[in-house]
Amino acid sequence: QVQLVESGGGLVQPGGSLRLSCAASGIIFSISTLGWYRQAPGKQRELVAAITSGGSTNYADSVKGRFTISRDNAKNSVYLQMNSLKPEDTAVYYCWHHSDYWGQGTQVTVSS
């Protein structure tokens, strides 16, 4: 049974930082491509960042230079460090596995 469990969301002021974590089980983590998607109210779900088994990364243009995705194979976990957060980053963030598994989502709200 595959499980992706996110944590680390919350309310933060513009310019602040948050770190999202995703703990995975039921998969061979070390050979997996994983990523983070987000969905804001009334908008389509969009890819934020992804990381391959070899550590290659890609980012949405809107988050380049502000967000960093990383992984720890020993902990079966993937992370998203989000800095210089903006109100438009407000969304539910989902952990994703390349076999189309999804976490339950974690809310990130950027507001003063």
C-alpha positions in Angstrom: 0.0 0.0 0.0 1.5 3.3 -1.1 1.3 6.2 1.2 2.6 9.8 0.8 2.1 11.9 3.9 2.8 15.6 3.8 3.5 17.9 6.6 4.8 21.4 7.3 2.1 23.6 5.8 0.6 26.6 7.6 0.1 30.3 7.7 3.1 32.6 6.9 3.6 36.2 6.2 4.8 37.4 2.8 8.5 37.1 2.6 8.6 34.2 5.0 9.6 30.6 4.7 8.2 27.2 5.1 9.5 23.7 4.6 7.2 21.0 3.4 8.0 17.3 4.0 6.6 14.2 2.4 7.2 10.8 4.0 6.7 7.9 1.5 6.0 4.2 2.2 5.1 1.2 0.0 7.4 2.3 -2.9 11.0 1.7 -3.8 11.9 5.2 -2.9 15.5 5.3 -4.3 14.4 4.8 -7.9 11.4 7.1 -7.8 10.8 10.4 -9.3 8.9 12.6 -6.9 7.6 16.1 -6.9 5.3 18.7 -5.4 2.2 20.1 -7.1 -0.1 22.8 -5.9 -3.7 23.8 -6.5 -5.1 27.2 -5.6 -8.9 27.8 -5.4 -10.4 28.0 -8.8 -7.2 27.0 -10.6 -5.8 23.8 -12.1 -3.3 21.7 -10.2 0.2 22.7 -11.4 3.7 21.2 -11.0 5.9 23.2 -8.6 9.0 21.1 -8.5 10.2 17.6 -9.2 13.3 15.5 -8.5 14.5 12.3 -10.2 16.2 9.4 -8.6 19.5 10.8 -9.8 18.9 14.2 -8.1 18.0 16.2 -11.2 15.5 18.8 -10.5 13.0 21.0 -12.4 10.9 23.9 -11.2 8.0 26.0 -12.3 9.2 29.4 -13.6 7.1 31.1 -10.9 9.2 29.5 -8.1 12.7 29.3 -9.5 15.2 30.9 -7.2 12.8 30.8 -4.3 11.9 27.1 -3.8 14.3 24.1 -3.5 13.3 20.5 -3.7 15.5 17.8 -2.1 15.3 14.2 -1.1 16.7 11.9 1.6 16.6 8.3 0.4 17.6 7.1 3.9 14.4 8.6 5.3 12.2 7.9 2.3 11.4 11.6 2.3 11.2 14.5 -0.1 11.2 18.1 0.9 10.3 21.5 -0.5 12.0 24.5 1.0 10.0 27.6 0.2 11.6 31.0 0.7 10.4 34.6 -0.1 6.9 33.4 -0.1 4.2 35.5 -1.9 0.5 35.6 -1.5 0.2 33.9 -4.9 1.9 30.9 -3.5 -1.2 30.2 -1.4 -2.5 26.8 -2.3 -2.9 23.2 -1.2 0.4 21.5 -1.9 0.5 17.8 -2.9 3.3 15.3 -2.8 3.5 13.2 -6.0 5.1 10.0 -7.1 5.8 9.2 -10.8 3.4 6.2 -10.7 0.6 8.8 -10.1 0.3 8.4 -6.4 -0.7 11.5 -4.4 -0.6 12.6 -0.8 -3.6 14.1 0.9 -2.3 17.7 0.6 -1.2 20.4 3.0 -2.5 23.9 3.0 0.0 26.8 2.6 -1.4 30.3 3.2 0.7 33.4 2.6 -1.0 36.4 4.1 -0.3 39.4 6.4 
